[in-house]
Amino acid sequence: MCRDDLPDQATSAETSAATNVGYGIAQSFRGRRLATDAVRAVTQFGWTIQALYRTELYIEPWNTASIKTTEQAGYIHERLLRSHQEISGERRDMPLYSNVRN
């Protein structure tokens, strides 16, 4: 997430923005809640951008660790996006998780 990718803060509701959050943790650092802390931190940073109203994560359904991380960071499962993304030449379903500004 980068401030330059979002509309100016003094914008109307028409130009409100949403963004995607992504992360990766080296195997030797997994299990320490670093990803949860990072997702929380980037989400909190996002709320400092006035035009941002929504953050989203897309996770492969088999990735139970990322699903747990996302839920612990306060994201809510909205729906399953069928055949959402191609990975290694194969179409994959992706659960959509979101966090919205209060």
PDB file as gemmi writes it, atoms N, CA and C in Angstrom:
CRYST1    1.000    1.000    1.000  90.00  90.00  90.00 P 1                      
ATOM      1  N   MET A   1       0.853  -1.150   0.000  1.00  0.00           N  
ATOM      2  CA  MET A   1       0.000   0.000   0.000  1.00  0.00           C  
ATOM      3  C   MET A   1       0.905   1.219   0.000  1.00  0.00           C  
ATOM      4  N   CYS A   2       0.591   2.139  -0.863  1.00  0.00           N  
ATOM      5  CA  CYS A   2       1.412   3.340  -0.995  1.00  0.00           C  
ATOM      6  C   CYS A   2       0.498   4.539  -1.119  1.00  0.00           C  
ATOM      7  N   ARG A   3       0.800   5.591  -0.391  1.00  0.00           N  
ATOM      8  CA  ARG A   3      -0.032   6.792  -0.456  1.00  0.00           C  
ATOM      9  C   ARG A   3      -0.147   7.316  -1.889  1.00  0.00           C  
ATOM     10  N   ASP A   4       0.894   7.151  -2.698  1.00  0.00           N  
ATOM     11  CA  ASP A   4       0.863   7.655  -4.071  1.00  0.00           C  
ATOM     12  C   ASP A   4      -0.144   6.906  -4.936  1.00  0.00           C  
ATOM     13  N   ASP A   5      -0.540   5.712  -4.522  1.00  0.00           N  
ATOM     14  CA  ASP A   5      -1.496   4.917  -5.289  1.00  0.00           C  
ATOM     15  C   ASP A   5      -2.933   5.299  -5.002  1.00  0.00           C  
ATOM     16  N   LEU A   6      -3.151   6.142  -4.006  1.00  0.00           N  
ATOM     17  CA  LEU A   6      -4.501   6.494  -3.583  1.00  0.00           C  
ATOM     18  C   LEU A   6      -4.819   7.930  -3.956  1.00  0.00           C  
ATOM     19  N   PRO A   7      -6.103   8.254  -4.069  1.00  0.00           N  
ATOM     20  CA  PRO A   7      -6.489   9.633  -4.365  1.00  0.00           C  
ATOM     21  C   PRO A   7      -6.031  10.582  -3.266  1.00  0.00           C  
ATOM     22  N   ASP A   8      -5.950  11.875  -3.589  1.00  0.00           N  
ATOM     23  CA  ASP A   8      -5.623  12.880  -2.584  1.00  0.00           C  
ATOM     24  C   ASP A   8      -6.595  12.777  -1.422  1.00  0.00           C  
ATOM     25  N   GLN A   9      -6.122  13.118  -0.224  1.00  0.00           N  
ATOM     26  CA  GLN A   9      -6.972  12.987   0.956  1.00  0.00           C  
ATOM     27  C   GLN A   9      -8.172  13.916   0.918  1.00  0.00           C  
ATOM     28  N   ALA A  10      -8.079  15.023   0.232  1.00  0.00           N  
ATOM     29  CA  ALA A  10      -9.185  15.977   0.161  1.00  0.00           C  
ATOM     30  C   ALA A  10     -10.048  15.650  -1.047  1.00  0.00           C  
ATOM     31  N   THR A  11     -10.663  14.471  -1.039  1.00  0.00           N  
ATOM     32  CA  THR A  11     -11.476  14.033  -2.170  1.00  0.00           C  
ATOM     33  C   THR A  11     -12.895  13.774  -1.721  1.00  0.00           C  
ATOM     34  N   SER A  12     -13.767  13.610  -2.683  1.00  0.00           N  
ATOM     35  CA  SER A  12     -15.166  13.319  -2.383  1.00  0.00           C  
ATOM     36  C   SER A  12     -15.345  11.823  -2.182  1.00  0.00           C  
ATOM     37  N   ALA A  13     -16.531  11.431  -1.746  1.00  0.00           N  
ATOM     38  CA  ALA A  13     -16.839  10.017  -1.551  1.00  0.00           C  
ATOM     39  C   ALA A  13     -16.730   9.248  -2.859  1.00  0.00           C  
ATOM     40  N   GLU A  14     -16.903   9.916  -4.001  1.00  0.00           N  
ATOM     41  CA  GLU A  14     -16.810   9.240  -5.296  1.00  0.00           C  
ATOM     42  C   GLU A  14     -15.433   8.638  -5.531  1.00  0.00           C  
ATOM     43  N   THR A  15     -14.404   9.214  -4.958  1.00  0.00           N  
ATOM     44  CA  THR A  15     -13.051   8.735  -5.210  1.00  0.00           C  
ATOM     45  C   THR A  15     -12.484   7.966  -4.019  1.00  0.00           C  
ATOM     46  N   SER A  16     -13.349   7.521  -3.111  1.00  0.00           N  
ATOM     47  CA  SER A  16     -12.874   6.706  -2.000  1.00  0.00           C  
ATOM     48  C   SER A  16     -12.208   5.454  -2.542  1.00  0.00           C  
ATOM     49  N   ALA A  17     -11.254   4.928  -1.790  1.00  0.00           N  
ATOM     50  CA  ALA A  17     -10.430   3.855  -2.309  1.00  0.00           C  
ATOM     51  C   ALA A  17     -10.487   2.603  -1.449  1.00  0.00           C  
ATOM     52  N   ALA A  18     -10.180   1.496  -2.098  1.00  0.00           N  
ATOM     53  CA  ALA A  18      -9.951   0.221  -1.435  1.00  0.00           C  
ATOM     54  C   ALA A  18      -8.580  -0.259  -1.884  1.00  0.00           C  
ATOM     55  N   THR A  19      -7.972  -1.124  -1.092  1.00  0.00           N  
ATOM     56  CA  THR A  19      -6.657  -1.638  -1.453  1.00  0.00           C  
ATOM     57  C   THR A  19      -6.530  -3.086  -1.022  1.00  0.00           C  
ATOM     58  N   ASN A  20      -5.585  -3.780  -1.623  1.00  0.00           N  
ATOM     59  CA  ASN A  20      -5.282  -5.165  -1.261  1.00  0.00           C  
ATOM     60  C   ASN A  20      -4.072  -5.201  -0.352  1.00  0.00           C  
ATOM     61  N   VAL A  21      -4.087  -6.130   0.577  1.00  0.00           N  
ATOM     62  CA  VAL A  21      -2.964  -6.355   1.477  1.00  0.00           C  
ATOM     63  C   VAL A  21      -2.396  -7.735   1.162  1.00  0.00           C  
ATOM     64  N   GLY A  22      -1.084  -7.829   1.134  1.00  0.00           N  
ATOM     65  CA  GLY A  22      -0.435  -9.116   0.931  1.00  0.00           C  
ATOM     66  C   GLY A  22       0.786  -9.217   1.813  1.00  0.00           C  
ATOM     67  N   TYR A  23       1.223 -10.419   2.088  1.00  0.00           N  
ATOM     68  CA  TYR A  23       2.386 -10.610   2.941  1.00  0.00           C  
ATOM     69  C   TYR A  23       3.010 -11.971   2.654  1.00  0.00           C  
ATOM     70  N   GLY A  24       4.237 -12.112   3.076  1.00  0.00           N  
ATOM     71  CA  GLY A  24       4.943 -13.384   3.021  1.00  0.00           C  
ATOM     72  C   GLY A  24       5.915 -13.438   4.185  1.00  0.00           C  
ATOM     73  N   ILE A  25       6.018 -14.580   4.810  1.00  0.00           N  
ATOM     74  CA  ILE A  25       6.911 -14.763   5.954  1.00  0.00           C  
ATOM     75  C   ILE A  25       7.820 -15.955   5.651  1.00  0.00           C  
ATOM     76  N   ALA A  26       9.127 -15.745   5.784  1.00  0.00           N  
ATOM     77  CA  ALA A  26      10.079 -16.833   5.588  1.00  0.00           C  
ATOM     78  C   ALA A  26       9.759 -17.971   6.559  1.00  0.00           C  
ATOM     79  N   GLN A  27       9.945 -19.192   6.103  1.00  0.00           N  
ATOM     80  CA  GLN A  27       9.581 -20.352   6.907  1.00  0.00           C  
ATOM     81  C   GLN A  27      10.221 -20.333   8.295  1.00  0.00           C  
ATOM     82  N   SER A  28      11.452 -19.872   8.390  1.00  0.00           N  
ATOM     83  CA  SER A  28      12.142 -19.864   9.684  1.00  0.00           C  
ATOM     84  C   SER A  28      11.538 -18.862  10.680  1.00  0.00           C  
ATOM     85  N   PHE A  29      10.668 -17.954  10.203  1.00  0.00           N  
ATOM     86  CA  PHE A  29      10.050 -16.959  11.081  1.00  0.00           C  
ATOM     87  C   PHE A  29       8.571 -17.230  11.323  1.00  0.00           C  
ATOM     88  N   ARG A  30       8.041 -18.289  10.761  1.00  0.00           N  
ATOM     89  CA  ARG A  30       6.616 -18.595  10.921  1.00  0.00           C  
ATOM     90  C   ARG A  30       6.314 -19.067  12.337  1.00  0.00           C  
ATOM     91  N   GLY A  31       5.037 -18.879  12.733  1.00  0.00           N  
ATOM     92  CA  GLY A  31       4.602 -19.324  14.050  1.00  0.00           C  
ATOM     93  C   GLY A  31       4.887 -18.336  15.164  1.00  0.00           C  
ATOM     94  N   ARG A  32       5.316 -17.134  14.808  1.00  0.00           N  
ATOM     95  CA  ARG A  32       5.631 -16.118  15.814  1.00  0.00           C  
ATOM     96  C   ARG A  32       4.653 -14.941  15.799  1.00  0.00           C  
ATOM     97  N   ARG A  33       3.591 -15.076  15.025  1.00  0.00           N  
ATOM     98  CA  ARG A  33       2.559 -14.037  14.879  1.00  0.00           C  
ATOM     99  C   ARG A  33       3.085 -12.775  14.198  1.00  0.00           C  
ATOM    100  N   LEU A  34       4.204 -12.878  13.503  1.00  0.00           N  
ATOM    101  CA  LEU A  34       4.753 -11.723  12.796  1.00  0.00           C  
ATOM    102  C   LEU A  34       3.820 -11.270  11.670  1.00  0.00           C  
ATOM    103  N   ALA A  35       3.238 -12.217  10.954  1.00  0.00           N  
ATOM    104  CA  ALA A  35       2.319 -11.860   9.876  1.00  0.00           C  
ATOM    105  C   ALA A  35       1.079 -11.171  10.426  1.00  0.00           C  
ATOM    106  N   THR A  36       0.544 -11.670  11.525  1.00  0.00           N  
ATOM    107  CA  THR A  36      -0.628 -11.038  12.147  1.00  0.00           C  
ATOM    108  C   THR A  36      -0.302  -9.606  12.538  1.00  0.00           C  
ATOM    109  N   ASP A  37       0.844  -9.424  13.185  1.00  0.00           N  
ATOM    110  CA  ASP A  37       1.250  -8.076  13.587  1.00  0.00           C  
ATOM    111  C   ASP A  37       1.449  -7.176  12.381  1.00  0.00           C  
ATOM    112  N   ALA A  38       2.035  -7.709  11.312  1.00  0.00           N  
ATOM    113  CA  ALA A  38       2.273  -6.908  10.104  1.00  0.00           C  
ATOM    114  C   ALA A  38       0.961  -6.509   9.432  1.00  0.00           C  
ATOM    115  N   VAL A  39       0.019  -7.438   9.339  1.00  0.00           N  
ATOM    116  CA  VAL A  39      -1.278  -7.115   8.720  1.00  0.00           C  
ATOM    117  C   VAL A  39      -2.011  -6.072   9.556  1.00  0.00           C  
ATOM    118  N   ARG A  40      -1.976  -6.209  10.856  1.00  0.00           N  
ATOM    119  CA  ARG A  40      -2.594  -5.196  11.729  1.00  0.00           C  
ATOM    120  C   ARG A  40      -1.941  -3.833  11.526  1.00  0.00           C  
ATOM    121  N   ALA A  41      -0.610  -3.814  11.452  1.00  0.00           N  
ATOM    122  CA  ALA A  41       0.113  -2.542  11.300  1.00  0.00           C  
ATOM    123  C   ALA A  41      -0.192  -1.874   9.970  1.00  0.00           C  
ATOM    124  N   VAL A  42      -0.193  -2.636   8.891  1.00  0.00           N  
ATOM    125  CA  VAL A  42      -0.461  -2.018   7.591  1.00  0.00           C  
ATOM    126  C   VAL A  42      -1.919  -1.560   7.510  1.00  0.00           C  
ATOM    127  N   THR A  43      -2.810  -2.280   8.168  1.00  0.00           N  
ATOM    128  CA  THR A  43      -4.215  -1.862   8.203  1.00  0.00           C  
ATOM    129  C   THR A  43      -4.358  -0.560   8.979  1.00  0.00           C  
ATOM    130  N   GLN A  44      -3.712  -0.468  10.132  1.00  0.00           N  
ATOM    131  CA  GLN A  44      -3.751   0.769  10.912  1.00  0.00           C  
ATOM    132  C   GLN A  44      -3.168   1.933  10.118  1.00  0.00           C  
ATOM    133  N   PHE A  45      -2.076   1.690   9.401  1.00  0.00           N  
ATOM    134  CA  PHE A  45      -1.525   2.730   8.543  1.00  0.00           C  
ATOM    135  C   PHE A  45      -2.548   3.138   7.485  1.00  0.00           C  
ATOM    136  N   GLY A  46      -3.213   2.178   6.913  1.00  0.00           N  
ATOM    137  CA  GLY A  46      -4.211   2.477   5.888  1.00  0.00           C  
ATOM    138  C   GLY A  46      -5.282   3.429   6.375  1.00  0.00           C  
ATOM    139  N   TRP A  47      -5.682   3.272   7.624  1.00  0.00           N  
ATOM    140  CA  TRP A  47      -6.749   4.143   8.146  1.00  0.00           C  
ATOM    141  C   TRP A  47      -6.276   5.579   8.346  1.00  0.00           C  
ATOM    142  N   THR A  48      -4.983   5.839   8.219  1.00  0.00           N  
ATOM    143  CA  THR A  48      -4.496   7.226   8.259  1.00  0.00           C  
ATOM    144  C   THR A  48      -4.715   7.929   6.927  1.00  0.00           C  
ATOM    145  N   ILE A  49      -5.098   7.175   5.907  1.00  0.00           N  
ATOM    146  CA  ILE A  49      -5.363   7.735   4.579  1.00  0.00           C  
ATOM    147  C   ILE A  49      -6.863   7.970   4.477  1.00  0.00           C  
ATOM    148  N   GLN A  50      -7.243   9.218   4.469  1.00  0.00           N  
ATOM    149  CA  GLN A  50      -8.658   9.584   4.561  1.00  0.00           C  
ATOM    150  C   GLN A  50      -9.514   8.912   3.489  1.00  0.00           C  
ATOM    151  N   ALA A  51      -9.025   8.792   2.279  1.00  0.00           N  
ATOM    152  CA  ALA A  51      -9.824   8.247   1.176  1.00  0.00           C  
ATOM    153  C   ALA A  51      -9.977   6.732   1.252  1.00  0.00           C  
ATOM    154  N   LEU A  52      -9.156   6.065   2.022  1.00  0.00           N  
ATOM    155  CA  LEU A  52      -9.210   4.601   2.098  1.00  0.00           C  
ATOM    156  C   LEU A  52     -10.345   4.177   3.019  1.00  0.00           C  
ATOM    157  N   TYR A  53     -11.205   3.314   2.526  1.00  0.00           N  
ATOM    158  CA  TYR A  53     -12.325   2.860   3.335  1.00  0.00           C  
ATOM    159  C   TYR A  53     -12.361   1.346   3.502  1.00  0.00           C  
ATOM    160  N   ARG A  54     -11.516   0.623   2.745  1.00  0.00           N  
ATOM    161  CA  ARG A  54     -11.610  -0.831   2.750  1.00  0.00           C  
ATOM    162  C   ARG A  54     -10.262  -1.442   2.399  1.00  0.00           C  
ATOM    163  N   THR A  55      -9.883  -2.512   3.128  1.00  0.00           N  
ATOM    164  CA  THR A  55      -8.710  -3.299   2.772  1.00  0.00           C  
ATOM    165  C   THR A  55      -9.158  -4.740   2.558  1.00  0.00           C  
ATOM    166  N   GLU A  56      -8.520  -5.418   1.617  1.00  0.00           N  
ATOM    167  CA  GLU A  56      -8.924  -6.774   1.251  1.00  0.00           C  
ATOM    168  C   GLU A  56      -7.716  -7.696   1.193  1.00  0.00           C  
ATOM    169  N   LEU A  57      -7.954  -8.964   1.489  1.00  0.00           N  
ATOM    170  CA  LEU A  57      -6.970 -10.029   1.319  1.00  0.00           C  
ATOM    171  C   LEU A  57      -7.620 -11.173   0.556  1.00  0.00           C  
ATOM    172  N   TYR A  58      -6.879 -11.757  -0.364  1.00  0.00           N  
ATOM    173  CA  TYR A  58      -7.300 -12.944  -1.098  1.00  0.00           C  
ATOM    174  C   TYR A  58      -6.359 -14.068  -0.694  1.00  0.00           C  
ATOM    175  N   ILE A  59      -6.908 -15.207  -0.295  1.00  0.00           N  
ATOM    176  CA  ILE A  59      -6.104 -16.312   0.235  1.00  0.00           C  
ATOM    177  C   ILE A  59      -6.531 -17.601  -0.451  1.00  0.00           C  
ATOM    178  N   GLU A  60      -5.553 -18.430  -0.819  1.00  0.00           N  
ATOM    179  CA  GLU A  60      -5.915 -19.733  -1.367  1.00  0.00           C  
ATOM    180  C   GLU A  60      -6.584 -20.563  -0.273  1.00  0.00           C  
ATOM    181  N   PRO A  61      -7.667 -21.275  -0.604  1.00  0.00           N  
ATOM    182  CA  PRO A  61      -8.447 -21.998   0.413  1.00  0.00           C  
ATOM    183  C   PRO A  61      -7.644 -23.016   1.216  1.00  0.00           C  
ATOM    184  N   TRP A  62      -6.611 -23.590   0.661  1.00  0.00           N  
ATOM    185  CA  TRP A  62      -5.800 -24.586   1.375  1.00  0.00           C  
ATOM    186  C   TRP A  62      -4.881 -23.960   2.413  1.00  0.00           C  
ATOM    187  N   ASN A  63      -4.674 -22.644   2.356  1.00  0.00           N  
ATOM    188  CA  ASN A  63      -3.695 -21.982   3.214  1.00  0.00           C  
ATOM    189  C   ASN A  63      -4.318 -21.625   4.566  1.00  0.00           C  
ATOM    190  N   THR A  64      -4.483 -22.633   5.400  1.00  0.00           N  
ATOM    191  CA  THR A  64      -5.154 -22.441   6.688  1.00  0.00           C  
ATOM    192  C   THR A  64      -4.376 -21.510   7.616  1.00  0.00           C  
ATOM    193  N   ALA A  65      -3.052 -21.507   7.510  1.00  0.00           N  
ATOM    194  CA  ALA A  65      -2.259 -20.599   8.353  1.00  0.00           C  
ATOM    195  C   ALA A  65      -2.555 -19.145   8.009  1.00  0.00           C  
ATOM    196  N   SER A  66      -2.661 -18.828   6.714  1.00  0.00           N  
ATOM    197  CA  SER A  66      -2.974 -17.452   6.320  1.00  0.00           C  
ATOM    198  C   SER A  66      -4.408 -17.081   6.673  1.00  0.00           C  
ATOM    199  N   ILE A  67      -5.310 -18.035   6.588  1.00  0.00           N  
ATOM    200  CA  ILE A  67      -6.698 -17.763   6.987  1.00  0.00           C  
ATOM    201  C   ILE A  67      -6.729 -17.413   8.475  1.00  0.00           C  
ATOM    202  N   LYS A  68      -6.027 -18.178   9.291  1.00  0.00           N  
ATOM    203  CA  LYS A  68      -5.964 -17.906  10.732  1.00  0.00           C  
ATOM    204  C   LYS A  68      -5.325 -16.544  10.996  1.00  0.00           C  
ATOM    205  N   THR A  69      -4.230 -16.248  10.308  1.00  0.00           N  
ATOM    206  CA  THR A  69      -3.547 -14.964  10.458  1.00  0.00           C  
ATOM    207  C   THR A  69      -4.489 -13.812  10.137  1.00  0.00           C  
ATOM    208  N   THR A  70      -5.180 -13.935   9.022  1.00  0.00           N  
ATOM    209  CA  THR A  70      -6.088 -12.889   8.564  1.00  0.00           C  
ATOM    210  C   THR A  70      -7.215 -12.663   9.562  1.00  0.00           C  
ATOM    211  N   GLU A  71      -7.791 -13.736  10.060  1.00  0.00           N  
ATOM    212  CA  GLU A  71      -8.872 -13.604  11.040  1.00  0.00           C  
ATOM    213  C   GLU A  71      -8.362 -13.012  12.353  1.00  0.00           C  
ATOM    214  N   GLN A  72      -7.162 -13.416  12.791  1.00  0.00           N  
ATOM    215  CA  GLN A  72      -6.595 -12.854  14.023  1.00  0.00           C  
ATOM    216  C   GLN A  72      -6.293 -11.359  13.867  1.00  0.00           C  
ATOM    217  N   ALA A  73      -6.050 -10.925  12.634  1.00  0.00           N  
ATOM    218  CA  ALA A  73      -5.770  -9.510  12.380  1.00  0.00           C  
ATOM    219  C   ALA A  73      -7.052  -8.690  12.262  1.00  0.00           C  
ATOM    220  N   GLY A  74      -8.216  -9.332  12.414  1.00  0.00           N  
ATOM    221  CA  GLY A  74      -9.484  -8.606  12.417  1.00  0.00           C  
ATOM    222  C   GLY A  74     -10.218  -8.562  11.097  1.00  0.00           C  
ATOM    223  N   TYR A  75      -9.805  -9.378  10.145  1.00  0.00           N  
ATOM    224  CA  TYR A  75     -10.482  -9.419   8.851  1.00  0.00           C  
ATOM    225  C   TYR A  75     -11.622 -10.425   8.892  1.00  0.00           C  
ATOM    226  N   ILE A  76     -12.656 -10.151   8.099  1.00  0.00           N  
ATOM    227  CA  ILE A  76     -13.869 -10.972   8.057  1.00  0.00           C  
ATOM    228  C   ILE A  76     -13.961 -11.656   6.703  1.00  0.00           C  
ATOM    229  N   HIS A  77     -14.304 -12.954   6.723  1.00  0.00           N  
ATOM    230  CA  HIS A  77     -14.516 -13.684   5.469  1.00  0.00           C  
ATOM    231  C   HIS A  77     -15.824 -13.210   4.842  1.00  0.00           C  
ATOM    232  N   GLU A  78     -15.748 -12.710   3.621  1.00  0.00           N  
ATOM    233  CA  GLU A  78     -16.949 -12.215   2.940  1.00  0.00           C  
ATOM    234  C   GLU A  78     -17.563 -13.257   2.030  1.00  0.00           C  
ATOM    235  N   ARG A  79     -16.731 -13.852   1.169  1.00  0.00           N  
ATOM    236  CA  ARG A  79     -17.269 -14.824   0.209  1.00  0.00           C  
ATOM    237  C   ARG A  79     -16.122 -15.544  -0.491  1.00  0.00           C  
ATOM    238  N   LEU A  80     -16.484 -16.599  -1.208  1.00  0.00           N  
ATOM    239  CA  LEU A  80     -15.534 -17.328  -2.025  1.00  0.00           C  
ATOM    240  C   LEU A  80     -15.659 -16.832  -3.461  1.00  0.00           C  
ATOM    241  N   LEU A  81     -14.558 -16.372  -4.016  1.00  0.00           N  
ATOM    242  CA  LEU A  81     -14.536 -15.911  -5.403  1.00  0.00           C  
ATOM    243  C   LEU A  81     -14.105 -17.083  -6.277  1.00  0.00           C  
ATOM    244  N   ARG A  82     -15.037 -17.647  -6.989  1.00  0.00           N  
ATOM    245  CA  ARG A  82     -14.774 -18.845  -7.782  1.00  0.00           C  
ATOM    246  C   ARG A  82     -13.934 -18.517  -9.006  1.00  0.00           C  
ATOM    247  N   SER A  83     -12.938 -19.351  -9.237  1.00  0.00           N  
ATOM    248  CA  SER A  83     -12.048 -19.222 -10.397  1.00  0.00           C  
ATOM    249  C   SER A  83     -11.483 -17.807 -10.506  1.00  0.00           C  
ATOM    250  N   HIS A  84     -11.078 -17.261  -9.382  1.00  0.00           N  
ATOM    251  CA  HIS A  84     -10.685 -15.854  -9.292  1.00  0.00           C  
ATOM    252  C   HIS A  84      -9.325 -15.552  -9.901  1.00  0.00           C  
ATOM    253  N   GLN A  85      -8.364 -16.461  -9.748  1.00  0.00           N  
ATOM    254  CA  GLN A  85      -7.000 -16.145 -10.149  1.00  0.00           C  
ATOM    255  C   GLN A  85      -6.333 -17.369 -10.760  1.00  0.00           C  
ATOM    256  N   GLU A  86      -5.490 -17.118 -11.752  1.00  0.00           N  
ATOM    257  CA  GLU A  86      -4.718 -18.204 -12.335  1.00  0.00           C  
ATOM    258  C   GLU A  86      -3.369 -18.305 -11.619  1.00  0.00           C  
ATOM    259  N   ILE A  87      -3.053 -19.506 -11.142  1.00  0.00           N  
ATOM    260  CA  ILE A  87      -1.783 -19.779 -10.478  1.00  0.00           C  
ATOM    261  C   ILE A  87      -1.221 -21.057 -11.089  1.00  0.00           C  
ATOM    262  N   SER A  88      -0.006 -20.968 -11.613  1.00  0.00           N  
ATOM    263  CA  SER A  88       0.657 -22.119 -12.247  1.00  0.00           C  
ATOM    264  C   SER A  88      -0.222 -22.742 -13.335  1.00  0.00           C  
ATOM    265  N   GLY A  89      -0.877 -21.891 -14.120  1.00  0.00           N  
ATOM    266  CA  GLY A  89      -1.684 -22.356 -15.239  1.00  0.00           C  
ATOM    267  C   GLY A  89      -3.029 -22.933 -14.865  1.00  0.00           C  
ATOM    268  N   GLU A  90      -3.423 -22.809 -13.610  1.00  0.00           N  
ATOM    269  CA  GLU A  90      -4.689 -23.370 -13.151  1.00  0.00           C  
ATOM    270  C   GLU A  90      -5.526 -22.290 -12.475  1.00  0.00           C  
ATOM    271  N   ARG A  91      -6.815 -22.215 -12.821  1.00  0.00           N  
ATOM    272  CA  ARG A  91      -7.719 -21.264 -12.182  1.00  0.00           C  
ATOM    273  C   ARG A  91      -7.985 -21.703 -10.752  1.00  0.00           C  
ATOM    274  N   ARG A  92      -7.927 -20.766  -9.816  1.00  0.00           N  
ATOM    275  CA  ARG A  92      -8.113 -21.075  -8.390  1.00  0.00           C  
ATOM    276  C   ARG A  92      -9.217 -20.234  -7.791  1.00  0.00           C  
ATOM    277  N   ASP A  93      -9.967 -20.864  -6.890  1.00  0.00           N  
ATOM    278  CA  ASP A  93     -10.924 -20.132  -6.065  1.00  0.00           C  
ATOM    279  C   ASP A  93     -10.135 -19.372  -5.007  1.00  0.00           C  
ATOM    280  N   MET A  94     -10.647 -18.221  -4.589  1.00  0.00           N  
ATOM    281  CA  MET A  94      -9.993 -17.445  -3.549  1.00  0.00           C  
ATOM    282  C   MET A  94     -11.034 -16.916  -2.568  1.00  0.00           C  
ATOM    283  N   PRO A  95     -10.887 -17.234  -1.291  1.00  0.00           N  
ATOM    284  CA  PRO A  95     -11.729 -16.573  -0.297  1.00  0.00           C  
ATOM    285  C   PRO A  95     -11.347 -15.089  -0.219  1.00  0.00           C  
ATOM    286  N   LEU A  96     -12.332 -14.246  -0.103  1.00  0.00           N  
ATOM    287  CA  LEU A  96     -12.119 -12.807   0.058  1.00  0.00           C  
ATOM    288  C   LEU A  96     -12.363 -12.442   1.514  1.00  0.00           C  
ATOM    289  N   TYR A  97     -11.343 -11.819   2.117  1.00  0.00           N  
ATOM    290  CA  TYR A  97     -11.437 -11.296   3.484  1.00  0.00           C  
ATOM    291  C   TYR A  97     -11.328  -9.783   3.410  1.00  0.00           C  
ATOM    292  N   SER A  98     -12.025  -9.090   4.298  1.00  0.00           N  
ATOM    293  CA  SER A  98     -11.965  -7.627   4.255  1.00  0.00           C  
ATOM    294  C   SER A  98     -11.978  -7.035   5.669  1.00  0.00           C  
ATOM    295  N   ASN A  99     -11.530  -5.800   5.707  1.00  0.00           N  
ATOM    296  CA  ASN A  99     -11.605  -4.963   6.907  1.00  0.00           C  
ATOM    297  C   ASN A  99     -12.052  -3.604   6.412  1.00  0.00           C  
ATOM    298  N   VAL A 100     -13.053  -3.047   7.039  1.00  0.00           N  
ATOM    299  CA  VAL A 100     -13.569  -1.753   6.591  1.00  0.00           C  
ATOM    300  C   VAL A 100     -13.432  -0.724   7.699  1.00  0.00           C  
ATOM    301  N   ARG A 101     -13.286   0.510   7.254  1.00  0.00           N  
ATOM    302  CA  ARG A 101     -13.179   1.613   8.221  1.00  0.00           C  
ATOM    303  C   ARG A 101     -14.456   1.683   9.045  1.00  0.00           C  
ATOM    304  N   ASN A 102     -14.300   1.877  10.335  1.00  0.00           N  
ATOM    305  CA  ASN A 102     -15.471   2.006  11.231  1.00  0.00           C  
ATOM    306  C   ASN A 102     -16.118   3.356  11.079  1.00  0.00           C  
TER     307      ASN A 102                                                      
END                                                                             
